[in-house]
Amino acid sequence: MSYLLNAVALLITLAFNAAVTLFVLRLVAEACRVDFNNPLSQFIYRTTNPVLAPVRRVLPNWRRINIAAVLIAWLLMVLKWLVIFALQGLMPRPAGLLLLSLADLIDFVLMFYLIVVFVWSLFSMLSNDPYHPLQRLLGTIVEPLVRPLRGRLTIGMLDFSPTVIIIGLLLARILISQPISDLGMRLAMGG
């Protein structure tokens, strides 16, 4: 791929990932029951609702999981990969494209959580304002991951549970997401 095509592929990836981030945030916010009075939560709901409202009429939530948000995020990944393959002059096989997009979405969610846990742990060390909207949002999103480890990995005043969670997320990217992605790429290319 030429340098110009690499640059265009990067910009396309950034644009699609920004859109996917909104839908993943909406999915995680609903699953974790984020405070709706938070201005960041309201922004996420207002931004994603025009797209999700019609889809939710057909695909209602399952327990606390917004199936419509999962579907939209996955379709955005499919579209991203279609555009990237088209830039290279390739037409992927449908099964491989769908699996590659699923692997990309799984990897995206794992990376999303990795960044959220890291930023949350920095906020907890550096910030003194527990009512800051971003800190409240991150705390609510990270709580289900931290709760099982809280108090078990504390040495002195240091809590190592975020470190263990980050290592677990990195391992999940290597052991779960990467093999699915490799298989999806092989199927997409017809191998």
Residue pairs with C-beta under 8 A, 6 or more apart in sequence:
1 9
1 87
1 88
5 87
5 88
8 87
9 84
9 87
12 80
12 83
12 84
12 87
13 80
13 84
16 76
16 77
16 79
16 80
16 83
17 80
17 108
19 76
20 73
20 76
20 77
20 105
20 108
21 112
22 44
22 47
22 48
23 48
23 51
23 52
23 69
23 72
23 73
23 76
24 69
24 73
24 108
24 109
24 112
25 44
25 48
26 44
26 45
26 48
26 52
26 66
26 69
27 65
27 66
27 69
27 70
27 73
28 34
28 112
28 141
29 41
29 44
29 45
29 137
29 140
29 141
30 61
30 64
30 65
30 66
30 69
31 64
31 65
31 66
32 140
32 141
32 143
32 144
33 64
33 140
34 41
34 137
34 140
34 141
35 41
35 136
35 137
35 140
36 42
36 45
38 133
38 136
38 137
39 133
40 133
40 134
40 137
41 137
48 69
51 72
52 66
52 68
52 69
52 72
55 68
55 71
55 72
56 66
56 68
58 68
59 67
59 68
59 71
60 67
61 67
61 68
73 105
73 108
74 101
74 102
74 105
77 101
77 102
77 104
77 105
77 108
78 97
78 98
78 101
80 101
80 104
81 92
81 97
81 100
81 101
81 104
81 188
82 92
82 97
85 91
85 92
85 97
85 188
90 189
92 100
92 188
92 189
93 187
93 188
93 189
93 190
95 187
96 184
96 185
96 186
96 187
96 188
96 189
96 190
97 184
97 188
98 184
99 180
99 183
99 184
99 187
99 188
100 181
100 184
100 185
100 187
100 188
101 184
102 180
102 184
103 177
103 178
103 180
103 181
103 183
103 184
104 181
106 176
106 177
106 180
107 173
107 177
107 178
107 181
110 169
110 172
110 173
110 176
110 177
111 169
111 173
113 145
113 169
114 166
114 169
114 170
114 173
116 138
116 141
116 142
117 142
117 145
117 162
117 165
117 166
117 169
118 162
118 166
119 138
120 135
120 138
120 139
120 141
120 142
120 162
121 162
123 132
123 134
123 135
123 138
124 135
127 135
129 135
130 136
130 139
142 162
145 165
146 161
146 162
146 165
149 161
149 164
149 165
150 159
150 161
152 161
153 159
153 160
153 161
153 163
153 164
154 160
154 161
